[in-house]
Structure formats: structure tokens, C-alpha cells
Amino acid sequence: MDFNDTPEEAAFRAEARAWLEKTLSPATRAAFSEDEPLKAAKAYQALKAGAGYAGLTWRKSVGGRELPPIFSVIFGQEEARFQAPVGPFAIGLGMCIPTMIAFASEEQKKRYVAPALRGEEIWCQLFSEPSAGSDVAGLKTRAVRDGDDWVVNGQKVWTSGAHYSDYGILLTRTNPEKEKHKGLTMFFLDLKSPGVEVRPIHQMSGGSNFNEVYFTDVRIPDAQRLGEVGDGWNVALVTLMNERLAVGGSNGPDYAEILELARNTPAPAGRGSLLQDQAFREKLAAWYVSAEGYTLGKYRTMTALSKGQTPGPESSIGKILNANRLQDLTSAAIEAEDHFGIISDPAIAPEQAVFQASYMWAPGLRIAGGTDEILRNIIAERVLGLPQDVRVDKGVAFKDLPTGR
């Protein structure tokens, strides 16, 4: 495992840091309309693309620089230090557009990739349904062929960013006579198409980033199909692999932040700070070991990327570690704040309510990109070689699978 940048990587890191310091300095950041997050994100993405830092690993023919994946990791590390407004584009550029690059026609790539890279158009991923979350292949949204079009009816849920997205990639069932993984087909569509209805979901944090999306006789041209008819599962795997990597690391407070909180919080017994409380010290030690384990695993991934190799299962392992640690850590922090822990207003809450905000987000992180249970199965079966779970749906047509009332 190599912890150091190569000379080329070090030079790129210095170059990226200098650009970020100039672009996101306190003096220039005001131009990004902090009170309008979407507008700020679009302004920053346009500058990022103009400077050549968007799509670093993509082919030059689609606007990228064809750099090794490690350069994208390096830029992401530096970008995180400046809290760059990148949220609205994480799904589109991290999951949807790579799928478009892999399966769309050359004409479609010329039309859609560049505007997305510049932040002019935003994409979302339409996979999960009320009865098909972790088991994506169990989805029921139907697409029926009608001449040169497909007519889509159904519902998606938990779609991040659909309310401000322009386009989306959509996984549908086109053949219920096949097994559930074999009767799927992927499309992309304009979310302003007739028959598409987006309903934001009000979250306990006060935000509404997730959405329900309904399709009523929505017509999608066959030209907007990604991959072959019935091969949607293999197309979706490209998206899902990118999703696992994207959500592997968790945003929010970690060991360093709660250590600082412990230094400034009185111990329950009233003697010294929380750092002197033995029970809390044991928790700090566990979080520290978990955080360091993830960091070292990340270095392993970076080393593989730096050498042009394909990383192993670190993304799945890291996601389980991070999501559970974030939930446990933020819960303990809120409890340590005592009656102040119920305050979620950043203007008056301790540490600008970072623990409260992350506590409300943490359960979602344990679901996004595959639930804990799904990822544990992946690690058990594909990494450790343990026997697979019994599957009663093998060889059974989707239409014949038993369903609840």
C-alpha cells in the first residue's frame, strides 16, 4: 500500500488546490448565491467544467481528460476541503451520465453529455419503487411497445433530486413472462414529458430532497432505449456499481468532530469533560478504530486506482462502516448535548447543529446504494465465498411470483 502521491499526482493536487482556493475563496464564494443552493451549484459546475476538472476520467470525445481514476479521487479530496456545492450533480454525473456514455448513441452523447458536464442540465435515477427497494429487479413499472414508442405506467419513489432534474434514466419491466432479472429494459426520458408527475416527500429534517414520481401513459421513443430490450438489468448494473462507489463515503461529522465536542462538554458526574467519562471513552475508541480502518481501506482503493487496477470490495465494506458509525456517533453526540440536543436550528444549536442534521440523514445513508443487509450478503457471498441465500424466484416468471394482498 502506497500512502504517497507520485510526482504527477502531487503536481495535479497542487494545481487543483490552487484553483479551488481561487474559485472558492471567501471573496469569490459570494458570487455563488449561497441563499440559492441550486443556482450556486450550477455556477460552480460551469466554472469546474470550463477549467477542465469535470469528467476527469471520461474519454476526450465526450468532454473528459482521460486521466486515471486516481486523479478524480485526488480532486474529490481537495474539493471536499472547500465544501464545494456539488450535491445536485452527484447522481447525474456519478451514475446517470456514465450509463449514457456506455449505452447511448453517439448522437445522443453529443447532445446530452456536455450540457450535464457544464451543469446546464441535471439528471436523476428512477429505480426504486414502493415494492422494489433493495430488490430492484422486483419493480412493477411497465413499459409496453406501441409502434416506435413505449408507453410507461407505474410509480417510482425515493428519487433524489427529481424535483429539480431535467432528465432521468428509467428502469422498467417490459416482459413479465420472463424471470424478474430478465424482463427489464432501461430508457432515458425528459421529466417534463406529458404524464410525468413529481411529488416531493417532506422529510423529518425539514427538507424535501426525495420524491415520488408517477408515470401515466408516458410515451418514450424507442430511440431513447439504453441497451437491448430485456437487458435492462445488465445496464442497471453499470449504474449501481457507480452508485455504490459514490455513496461509499459519508458526509458529516466523524471522530474528530465528536472528540472536539467531548472536550467541551461536561461529564455526567460533573468532574471534568466528557473525555474523562469511561463509557464515552470506549465509544470514542471504537469510532476511531472504525474511521482509521475505513481510511486505510480507502488508501488500498487509491493505490489500486493509481496503478490502473480495479479496486476490490472496499466500497461495500466502507459504506456499511460509515453509515452505521455516523448514526451511532451522531446519536451519542445529541445525547451528550443533553437538553440542547433537541435544538436543530444551526443559528443557536451547539456546533451549528451538524450532529442533528447528520443524525436525520444517517438512516437514509444505510439504505442508499444498497441496504446494510444487501451489502452484507454481497460481501459474504462474493468476497468470503459463503453459500448463497435460498432463492425461491429462480426460474419463475415475474407474473407468477406470489405477492401480498
ROMITI-297264 format. One record per residue (C-alpha): x, y, z. Coordinates in pm, 1 decimal, decimal comma. Layout:
REM residues N
<atom east="X" north="Y" up="Z"/>
...
END
This chain:
REM residues 405
<atom east="0,0" north="0,0" up="0,0"/>
<atom east="144,2" north="336,8" up="-104,9"/>
<atom east="39,3" north="640,0" up="102,8"/>
<atom east="223,3" north="896,9" up="-109,6"/>
<atom east="132,4" north="1075,3" up="-431,2"/>
<atom east="350,1" north="1011,6" up="-733,9"/>
<atom east="522,6" north="1327,3" up="-870,2"/>
<atom east="246,8" north="1357,0" up="-1132,0"/>
<atom east="-27,0" north="1315,4" up="-871,8"/>
<atom east="137,1" north="1564,3" up="-636,6"/>
<atom east="160,3" north="1821,3" up="-916,6"/>
<atom east="-206,4" north="1769,4" up="-1004,3"/>
<atom east="-307,0" north="1800,3" up="-637,0"/>
<atom east="-122,0" north="2130,3" up="-605,2"/>
<atom east="-277,0" north="2258,5" up="-926,3"/>
<atom east="-628,6" north="2157,8" up="-817,4"/>
<atom east="-585,0" north="2308,0" up="-470,1"/>
<atom east="-465,8" north="2639,4" up="-616,1"/>
<atom east="-768,1" north="2654,6" up="-847,7"/>
<atom east="-1009,3" north="2570,7" up="-564,9"/>
<atom east="-851,4" north="2831,4" up="-334,2"/>
<atom east="-903,3" north="3093,1" up="-602,7"/>
<atom east="-1251,2" north="2979,0" up="-707,8"/>
<atom east="-1397,4" north="2910,6" up="-363,7"/>
<atom east="-1224,2" north="3175,8" up="-155,8"/>
<atom east="-1444,6" north="3375,3" up="84,5"/>
<atom east="-1419,1" north="3673,8" up="-150,0"/>
<atom east="-1537,1" north="3488,6" up="-461,4"/>
<atom east="-1778,7" north="3249,4" up="-294,9"/>
<atom east="-2035,8" north="3525,5" up="-250,2"/>
<atom east="-2091,6" north="3514,8" up="-626,0"/>
<atom east="-2241,1" north="3166,1" up="-590,1"/>
<atom east="-2564,7" north="3284,1" up="-425,9"/>
<atom east="-2538,5" north="3083,4" up="-103,9"/>
<atom east="-2908,3" north="3150,1" up="-38,0"/>
<atom east="-2991,1" north="2973,7" up="-368,1"/>
<atom east="-2809,9" north="2637,2" up="-346,5"/>
<atom east="-2912,3" north="2510,2" up="-690,7"/>
<atom east="-2802,3" north="2830,6" up="-860,4"/>
<atom east="-2474,8" north="2819,2" up="-668,4"/>
<atom east="-2412,7" north="2457,8" up="-770,4"/>
<atom east="-2477,1" north="2533,6" up="-1137,5"/>
<atom east="-2243,4" north="2834,8" up="-1130,6"/>
<atom east="-1966,4" north="2630,1" up="-969,4"/>
<atom east="-2014,6" north="2334,3" up="-1205,9"/>
<atom east="-1983,3" north="2564,2" up="-1508,4"/>
<atom east="-1652,1" north="2700,7" up="-1376,0"/>
<atom east="-1531,5" north="2349,6" up="-1291,4"/>
<atom east="-1608,1" north="2221,4" up="-1640,9"/>
<atom east="-1452,6" north="2528,1" up="-1800,4"/>
<atom east="-1131,2" north="2468,9" up="-1607,6"/>
<atom east="-1118,3" north="2102,9" up="-1713,6"/>
<atom east="-1186,1" north="1948,0" up="-1372,2"/>
<atom east="-1521,4" north="1785,2" up="-1459,9"/>
<atom east="-1524,5" north="1438,1" up="-1613,2"/>
<atom east="-1154,4" north="1384,6" up="-1545,0"/>
<atom east="-1166,1" north="1011,7" up="-1624,1"/>
<atom east="-1407,0" north="1035,1" up="-1916,8"/>
<atom east="-1298,6" north="998,9" up="-2278,3"/>
<atom east="-1191,8" north="1316,9" up="-2455,8"/>
<atom east="-1459,7" north="1253,6" up="-2717,5"/>
<atom east="-1727,8" north="1323,3" up="-2453,3"/>
<atom east="-1552,6" north="1617,6" up="-2287,6"/>
<atom east="-1325,7" north="1439,3" up="-2042,0"/>
<atom east="-948,4" north="1431,4" up="-1998,7"/>
<atom east="-894,1" north="1052,6" up="-1995,4"/>
<atom east="-693,1" north="1069,4" up="-1674,0"/>
<atom east="-650,2" north="763,1" up="-1448,4"/>
<atom east="-921,2" north="727,3" up="-1177,7"/>
<atom east="-678,1" north="830,0" up="-902,8"/>
<atom east="-686,4" north="1188,4" up="-1035,0"/>
<atom east="-1062,9" north="1201,0" up="-984,1"/>
<atom east="-1011,0" north="1075,1" up="-626,4"/>
<atom east="-747,9" north="1343,8" up="-563,7"/>
<atom east="-968,1" north="1622,4" up="-694,8"/>
<atom east="-1260,0" north="1494,3" up="-485,4"/>
<atom east="-1041,7" north="1502,0" up="-173,3"/>
<atom east="-934,2" north="1859,7" up="-236,9"/>
<atom east="-1285,5" north="1968,5" up="-335,0"/>
<atom east="-1423,9" north="1831,1" up="-7,3"/>
<atom east="-1185,1" north="2054,7" up="189,5"/>
<atom east="-1360,6" north="2359,8" up="42,8"/>
<atom east="-1717,6" north="2227,3" up="84,0"/>
<atom east="-1782,4" north="2280,4" up="-285,5"/>
<atom east="-2153,8" north="2292,1" up="-384,8"/>
<atom east="-2161,1" north="1969,6" up="-588,7"/>
<atom east="-2467,8" north="1792,2" up="-444,3"/>
<atom east="-2719,4" north="1836,4" up="-729,2"/>
<atom east="-2479,8" north="1675,7" up="-978,9"/>
<atom east="-2360,9" north="1374,4" up="-777,4"/>
<atom east="-2624,1" north="1137,5" up="-918,6"/>
<atom east="-2628,9" north="1268,8" up="-1273,6"/>
<atom east="-2254,4" north="1287,5" up="-1331,0"/>
<atom east="-2168,5" north="999,5" up="-1099,7"/>
<atom east="-2429,5" north="746,6" up="-1212,2"/>
<atom east="-2660,1" north="851,8" up="-1497,8"/>
<atom east="-2421,0" north="1009,0" up="-1748,5"/>
<atom east="-2165,7" north="722,7" up="-1722,2"/>
<atom east="-2456,2" north="491,2" up="-1814,0"/>
<atom east="-2543,3" north="718,8" up="-2107,1"/>
<atom east="-2180,2" north="714,8" up="-2221,2"/>
<atom east="-2180,4" north="335,8" up="-2211,7"/>
<atom east="-2510,8" north="274,1" up="-2391,7"/>
<atom east="-2644,0" north="584,5" up="-2571,0"/>
<atom east="-2586,1" north="652,6" up="-2941,2"/>
<atom east="-2303,3" north="882,5" up="-3049,3"/>
<atom east="-2557,1" north="1148,0" up="-3147,4"/>
<atom east="-2723,1" north="1126,2" up="-2804,6"/>
<atom east="-2388,5" north="1151,4" up="-2627,2"/>
<atom east="-2308,7" north="1467,5" up="-2820,1"/>
<atom east="-2646,9" north="1611,8" up="-2723,7"/>
<atom east="-2665,2" north="1522,2" up="-2352,7"/>
<atom east="-2319,4" north="1468,5" up="-2202,5"/>
<atom east="-2169,1" north="1815,8" up="-2246,8"/>
<atom east="-2468,4" north="2010,5" up="-2103,2"/>
<atom east="-2469,6" north="1780,4" up="-1799,6"/>
<atom east="-2096,4" north="1824,7" up="-1754,0"/>
<atom east="-2136,3" north="2204,5" up="-1760,8"/>
<atom east="-2423,1" north="2192,5" up="-1510,4"/>
<atom east="-2683,3" north="2316,0" up="-1755,3"/>
<atom east="-2898,7" north="2001,9" up="-1725,1"/>
<atom east="-2948,6" north="1780,4" up="-1419,5"/>
<atom east="-3024,3" north="1408,2" up="-1421,2"/>
<atom east="-3182,1" north="1168,1" up="-1170,6"/>
<atom east="-3205,4" north="790,5" up="-1134,9"/>
<atom east="-3553,2" north="631,7" up="-1145,3"/>
<atom east="-3508,7" north="282,6" up="-997,1"/>
<atom east="-3667,2" north="227,2" up="-652,8"/>
<atom east="-4038,6" north="157,2" up="-614,1"/>
<atom east="-4272,1" north="105,2" up="-315,5"/>
<atom east="-4234,5" north="-273,8" up="-352,2"/>
<atom east="-3886,3" north="-279,6" up="-507,6"/>
<atom east="-3621,1" north="-106,5" up="-299,6"/>
<atom east="-3321,2" north="-326,8" up="-228,3"/>
<atom east="-3470,4" north="-585,2" up="-464,3"/>
<atom east="-3466,0" north="-352,3" up="-764,9"/>
<atom east="-3539,4" north="-641,5" up="-1002,1"/>
<atom east="-3882,4" north="-674,8" up="-837,2"/>
<atom east="-4003,6" north="-348,1" up="-992,3"/>
<atom east="-4350,8" north="-324,7" up="-1148,2"/>
<atom east="-4340,8" north="-8,2" up="-1361,1"/>
<atom east="-4447,4" north="-135,4" up="-1704,4"/>
<atom east="-4335,1" north="-26,4" up="-2049,9"/>
<atom east="-4545,2" north="-161,0" up="-2338,9"/>
<atom east="-4434,2" north="-128,8" up="-2702,0"/>
<atom east="-4662,4" north="80,3" up="-2925,8"/>
<atom east="-4510,4" north="129,5" up="-3270,0"/>
<atom east="-4193,1" north="336,3" up="-3239,3"/>
<atom east="-4278,9" north="432,2" up="-2879,7"/>
<atom east="-4308,6" north="265,7" up="-2542,2"/>
<atom east="-4599,7" north="354,0" up="-2312,3"/>
<atom east="-4498,0" north="365,1" up="-1944,2"/>
<atom east="-4724,0" north="334,2" up="-1639,3"/>
<atom east="-4615,2" north="298,1" up="-1278,8"/>
<atom east="-4450,8" north="469,4" up="-983,8"/>
<atom east="-4100,2" north="532,6" up="-852,1"/>
<atom east="-4014,1" north="651,4" up="-501,3"/>
<atom east="-3719,6" north="795,5" up="-304,9"/>
<atom east="-3592,5" north="956,9" up="-625,1"/>
<atom east="-3330,9" north="1209,3" up="-513,6"/>
<atom east="-3344,7" north="1545,8" up="-687,5"/>
<atom east="-3629,6" north="1461,7" up="-926,8"/>
<atom east="-3799,8" north="1793,2" up="-843,3"/>
<atom east="-3514,3" north="1993,1" up="-997,4"/>
<atom east="-3393,8" north="1740,9" up="-1257,4"/>
<atom east="-3439,3" north="1780,3" up="-1631,7"/>
<atom east="-3384,6" north="1418,0" up="-1736,3"/>
<atom east="-3370,8" north="1074,7" up="-1580,8"/>
<atom east="-3274,6" north="716,0" up="-1657,2"/>
<atom east="-3569,9" north="483,2" up="-1604,1"/>
<atom east="-3572,5" north="107,7" up="-1539,6"/>
<atom east="-3896,6" north="-62,5" up="-1645,4"/>
<atom east="-4047,5" north="-408,6" up="-1685,3"/>
<atom east="-4112,9" north="-493,0" up="-2048,7"/>
<atom east="-4171,0" north="-869,1" up="-2025,7"/>
<atom east="-4347,6" north="-1017,0" up="-1719,0"/>
<atom east="-4326,0" north="-1363,3" up="-1881,8"/>
<atom east="-3952,0" north="-1372,8" up="-1802,9"/>
<atom east="-3772,0" north="-1411,8" up="-1470,8"/>
<atom east="-3760,6" north="-1084,6" up="-1280,4"/>
<atom east="-3399,2" north="-1003,4" up="-1375,6"/>
<atom east="-3452,1" north="-1087,5" up="-1744,0"/>
<atom east="-3762,2" north="-888,6" up="-1836,4"/>
<atom east="-3629,2" north="-537,0" up="-1770,4"/>
<atom east="-3542,6" north="-255,7" up="-2011,5"/>
<atom east="-3372,5" north="79,5" up="-1948,6"/>
<atom east="-3471,5" north="413,8" up="-2102,3"/>
<atom east="-3392,3" north="779,8" up="-2056,8"/>
<atom east="-3658,7" north="1048,1" up="-2068,7"/>
<atom east="-3738,4" north="1416,1" up="-2033,6"/>
<atom east="-3905,0" north="1466,6" up="-1694,5"/>
<atom east="-4127,3" north="1733,5" up="-1847,8"/>
<atom east="-4288,6" north="1470,7" up="-2073,4"/>
<atom east="-4671,4" north="1455,9" up="-2058,1"/>
<atom east="-4787,6" north="1211,6" up="-1792,0"/>
<atom east="-4488,3" north="1253,7" up="-1558,4"/>
<atom east="-4577,3" north="1384,2" up="-1210,5"/>
<atom east="-4314,1" north="1457,3" up="-944,5"/>
<atom east="-4423,9" north="1483,7" up="-579,2"/>
<atom east="-4159,3" north="1589,1" up="-323,5"/>
<atom east="-4155,2" north="1392,9" up="5,3"/>
<atom east="-4134,8" north="1604,0" up="319,8"/>
<atom east="-3852,5" north="1472,8" up="538,5"/>
<atom east="-3808,9" north="1496,9" up="914,9"/>
<atom east="-3510,7" north="1728,4" up="856,9"/>
<atom east="-3748,5" north="1983,1" up="702,9"/>
<atom east="-3610,1" north="1931,1" up="354,3"/>
<atom east="-3767,1" north="1757,3" up="54,0"/>
<atom east="-3483,5" north="1607,0" up="-147,0"/>
<atom east="-3660,6" north="1274,2" up="-209,9"/>
<atom east="-3958,2" north="1239,7" up="-442,4"/>
<atom east="-4234,1" north="1014,3" up="-564,5"/>
<atom east="-4257,2" north="1006,4" up="-944,4"/>
<atom east="-4571,7" north="884,0" up="-1120,1"/>
<atom east="-4598,0" north="776,3" up="-1485,8"/>
<atom east="-4937,4" north="778,4" up="-1655,6"/>
<atom east="-4933,6" north="673,0" up="-2023,1"/>
<atom east="-4593,3" north="837,5" up="-2070,4"/>
<atom east="-4464,0" north="787,0" up="-2424,4"/>
<atom east="-4090,9" north="728,7" up="-2469,2"/>
<atom east="-3943,3" north="682,9" up="-2819,9"/>
<atom east="-3764,7" north="351,8" up="-2873,3"/>
<atom east="-3463,4" north="561,3" up="-2976,2"/>
<atom east="-3429,2" north="652,3" up="-2607,3"/>
<atom east="-3378,6" north="290,4" up="-2504,5"/>
<atom east="-3042,3" north="213,9" up="-2340,6"/>
<atom east="-2921,7" north="-134,2" up="-2426,8"/>
<atom east="-3124,5" north="-418,3" up="-2572,1"/>
<atom east="-3487,1" north="-493,6" up="-2488,8"/>
<atom east="-3488,3" north="-724,9" up="-2187,0"/>
<atom east="-3125,5" north="-649,3" up="-2098,7"/>
<atom east="-3205,3" north="-366,3" up="-1857,5"/>
<atom east="-3059,4" north="-548,2" up="-1557,2"/>
<atom east="-2709,8" north="-550,6" up="-1710,0"/>
<atom east="-2746,5" north="-182,8" up="-1799,1"/>
<atom east="-2862,4" north="-110,3" up="-1442,7"/>
<atom east="-2556,1" north="-287,1" up="-1300,4"/>
<atom east="-2336,6" north="-20,3" up="-1461,1"/>
<atom east="-2539,2" north="244,9" up="-1278,4"/>
<atom east="-2544,4" north="52,9" up="-949,8"/>
<atom east="-2168,5" north="-5,2" up="-949,1"/>
<atom east="-2116,0" north="369,2" up="-985,1"/>
<atom east="-2375,7" north="431,8" up="-710,5"/>
<atom east="-2200,4" north="203,3" up="-460,1"/>
<atom east="-1875,4" north="389,9" up="-518,0"/>
<atom east="-2045,9" north="728,6" up="-491,3"/>
<atom east="-2214,1" north="662,3" up="-155,6"/>
<atom east="-1924,9" north="465,5" up="-4,5"/>
<atom east="-1800,8" north="764,6" up="190,8"/>
<atom east="-2032,7" north="951,0" up="424,1"/>
<atom east="-2053,2" north="1326,0" up="458,8"/>
<atom east="-2099,2" north="1473,0" up="802,3"/>
<atom east="-1920,0" north="1475,5" up="1136,3"/>
<atom east="-1677,3" north="1199,0" up="1224,6"/>
<atom east="-1431,6" north="1110,8" up="1500,2"/>
<atom east="-1251,1" north="1447,7" up="1502,7"/>
<atom east="-1573,7" north="1646,8" up="1541,9"/>
<atom east="-1714,7" north="1441,5" up="1829,1"/>
<atom east="-1373,7" north="1440,7" up="2000,0"/>
<atom east="-1385,5" north="1820,6" up="1996,3"/>
<atom east="-1742,1" north="1812,1" up="2131,4"/>
<atom east="-1630,6" north="1578,8" up="2412,4"/>
<atom east="-1351,4" north="1817,9" up="2512,8"/>
<atom east="-1603,8" north="2099,7" up="2560,3"/>
<atom east="-1889,6" north="1902,2" up="2721,3"/>
<atom east="-1907,8" north="1842,4" up="3099,2"/>
<atom east="-1902,5" north="1479,7" up="3213,1"/>
<atom east="-2232,3" north="1340,8" up="3354,1"/>
<atom east="-2077,3" north="1309,6" up="3701,5"/>
<atom east="-1971,9" north="1674,8" up="3688,2"/>
<atom east="-1597,6" north="1603,4" up="3707,6"/>
<atom east="-1406,2" north="1734,2" up="3410,5"/>
<atom east="-1511,4" north="1696,0" up="3049,0"/>
<atom east="-1681,8" north="1407,2" up="2872,4"/>
<atom east="-1332,8" north="1285,8" up="2778,8"/>
<atom east="-1295,8" north="1166,5" up="3138,3"/>
<atom east="-1611,0" north="950,2" up="3118,0"/>
<atom east="-1500,0" north="586,5" up="3077,6"/>
<atom east="-1808,6" north="471,2" up="2888,5"/>
<atom east="-1777,9" north="756,8" up="2640,1"/>
<atom east="-1403,8" north="694,9" up="2601,2"/>
<atom east="-1481,0" north="338,4" up="2496,4"/>
<atom east="-1717,2" north="467,3" up="2228,3"/>
<atom east="-1453,7" north="715,1" up="2107,5"/>
<atom east="-1203,6" north="430,3" up="2076,7"/>
<atom east="-1448,1" north="221,2" up="1871,7"/>
<atom east="-1526,6" north="512,9" up="1638,3"/>
<atom east="-1156,9" north="587,2" up="1598,3"/>
<atom east="-1075,6" north="227,6" up="1502,7"/>
<atom east="-1366,7" north="222,8" up="1256,2"/>
<atom east="-1265,4" north="554,5" up="1098,2"/>
<atom east="-899,8" north="450,9" up="1068,0"/>
<atom east="-998,4" north="114,8" up="922,0"/>
<atom east="-1204,9" north="290,2" up="656,8"/>
<atom east="-923,9" north="535,0" up="581,7"/>
<atom east="-671,1" north="255,2" up="534,1"/>
<atom east="-916,9" north="68,1" up="313,8"/>
<atom east="-959,1" north="384,8" up="109,9"/>
<atom east="-580,6" north="403,5" up="68,8"/>
<atom east="-590,6" north="49,0" up="-66,6"/>
<atom east="-851,3" north="157,0" up="-320,4"/>
<atom east="-647,8" north="464,7" up="-414,1"/>
<atom east="-334,5" north="253,0" up="-458,3"/>
<atom east="-522,0" north="18,4" up="-691,6"/>
<atom east="-658,0" north="313,5" up="-889,9"/>
<atom east="-314,6" north="473,5" up="-906,3"/>
<atom east="-176,3" north="153,9" up="-1060,5"/>
<atom east="-463,6" north="127,7" up="-1307,6"/>
<atom east="-614,1" north="-172,6" up="-1125,7"/>
<atom east="-977,0" north="-244,8" up="-1038,3"/>
<atom east="-1048,7" north="-199,1" up="-664,8"/>
<atom east="-1189,8" north="-484,7" up="-461,1"/>
<atom east="-1495,3" north="-485,1" up="-231,7"/>
<atom east="-1381,6" north="-186,2" up="-23,8"/>
<atom east="-1672,9" north="30,8" up="-136,7"/>
<atom east="-1936,3" north="-205,9" up="5,7"/>
<atom east="-1739,8" north="-254,4" up="328,1"/>
<atom east="-1675,3" north="118,4" up="366,8"/>
<atom east="-2040,7" north="207,6" up="317,9"/>
<atom east="-2152,9" north="-28,5" up="596,8"/>
<atom east="-1885,8" north="106,5" up="832,5"/>
<atom east="-1952,6" north="472,8" up="758,2"/>
<atom east="-2332,0" north="465,3" up="761,0"/>
<atom east="-2355,9" north="279,6" up="1090,5"/>
<atom east="-2080,5" north="483,9" up="1254,7"/>
<atom east="-2248,5" north="808,6" up="1151,2"/>
<atom east="-2580,5" north="702,2" up="1301,6"/>
<atom east="-2422,1" north="580,1" up="1625,5"/>
<atom east="-2188,3" north="877,8" up="1659,6"/>
<atom east="-2448,9" north="1147,4" up="1596,1"/>
<atom east="-2694,8" north="981,1" up="1834,7"/>
<atom east="-2431,0" north="980,6" up="2109,6"/>
<atom east="-2343,0" north="1343,6" up="2038,6"/>
<atom east="-2705,7" north="1457,2" up="2065,6"/>
<atom east="-2741,8" north="1267,1" up="2392,6"/>
<atom east="-2420,3" north="1426,5" up="2523,6"/>
<atom east="-2560,4" north="1772,4" up="2446,5"/>
<atom east="-2840,0" north="1695,5" up="2696,1"/>
<atom east="-3141,7" north="1926,1" up="2657,1"/>
<atom east="-2953,5" north="2130,9" up="2395,5"/>
<atom east="-2959,7" north="1820,4" up="2175,8"/>
<atom east="-3321,1" north="1883,0" up="2077,1"/>
<atom east="-3229,3" north="2213,8" up="1908,4"/>
<atom east="-3180,3" north="2173,7" up="1534,2"/>
<atom east="-3156,4" north="2540,8" up="1437,4"/>
<atom east="-2795,2" north="2593,1" up="1313,6"/>
<atom east="-2803,0" north="2954,2" up="1432,7"/>
<atom east="-2833,0" north="2858,8" up="1802,3"/>
<atom east="-2752,9" north="2485,8" up="1831,7"/>
<atom east="-2412,0" north="2359,7" up="1950,1"/>
<atom east="-2167,4" north="2305,0" up="1658,9"/>
<atom east="-2420,3" north="2464,1" up="1418,9"/>
<atom east="-2648,6" north="2158,3" up="1460,0"/>
<atom east="-2417,1" north="1943,4" up="1249,2"/>
<atom east="-2488,7" north="1636,9" up="1462,5"/>
<atom east="-2866,0" north="1686,2" up="1449,2"/>
<atom east="-2869,8" north="1729,8" up="1070,3"/>
<atom east="-2648,5" north="1426,4" up="1013,6"/>
<atom east="-2849,6" north="1214,1" up="1258,2"/>
<atom east="-3161,3" north="1272,0" up="1048,9"/>
<atom east="-2971,9" north="1184,9" up="730,5"/>
<atom east="-2790,0" north="875,4" up="861,6"/>
<atom east="-3081,1" north="626,1" up="830,2"/>
<atom east="-3113,2" north="718,9" up="462,7"/>
<atom east="-2744,4" north="651,9" up="407,5"/>
<atom east="-2793,4" north="297,1" up="537,2"/>
<atom east="-3047,7" north="243,8" up="258,7"/>
<atom east="-2899,0" north="441,1" up="-32,4"/>
<atom east="-2682,2" north="239,2" up="-268,3"/>
<atom east="-2792,8" north="-90,7" up="-113,7"/>
<atom east="-2912,5" north="-163,1" up="238,6"/>
<atom east="-2681,6" north="-296,7" up="507,9"/>
<atom east="-2836,9" north="-640,5" up="461,9"/>
<atom east="-2783,7" north="-643,6" up="84,0"/>
<atom east="-2421,3" north="-533,4" up="116,0"/>
<atom east="-2351,3" north="-790,6" up="386,9"/>
<atom east="-2485,5" north="-1057,8" up="152,3"/>
<atom east="-2261,0" north="-929,6" up="-127,1"/>
<atom east="-1956,4" north="-938,2" up="99,1"/>
<atom east="-2047,2" north="-1282,1" up="236,3"/>
<atom east="-2121,4" north="-1444,5" up="-99,4"/>
<atom east="-1884,8" north="-1272,8" up="-341,1"/>
<atom east="-1590,1" north="-1193,2" up="-116,2"/>
<atom east="-1591,0" north="-1462,7" up="150,9"/>
<atom east="-1736,9" north="-1731,2" up="-77,4"/>
<atom east="-2014,5" north="-1830,4" up="163,1"/>
<atom east="-2322,7" north="-2015,5" up="28,8"/>
<atom east="-2589,0" north="-1800,4" up="-134,5"/>
<atom east="-2926,8" north="-1742,2" up="26,0"/>
<atom east="-3204,9" north="-1970,3" up="-92,3"/>
<atom east="-3391,0" north="-1804,5" up="-382,6"/>
<atom east="-3746,5" north="-1917,0" up="-447,6"/>
<atom east="-3781,8" north="-1690,8" up="-753,3"/>
<atom east="-3520,6" north="-1864,3" up="-970,8"/>
<atom east="-3669,5" north="-1990,4" up="-1296,2"/>
<atom east="-4010,3" north="-1837,2" up="-1216,5"/>
<atom east="-4174,8" north="-1583,0" up="-1449,1"/>
<atom east="-4229,6" north="-1247,9" up="-1281,8"/>
<atom east="-4605,7" north="-1266,5" up="-1336,9"/>
<atom east="-4616,8" north="-1594,9" up="-1142,3"/>
<atom east="-4433,9" north="-1470,3" up="-833,1"/>
<atom east="-4656,1" north="-1461,8" up="-523,7"/>
<atom east="-4739,5" north="-1115,6" up="-396,0"/>
<atom east="-4902,7" north="-979,9" up="-83,1"/>
<atom east="-5261,7" north="-873,7" up="-86,1"/>
END
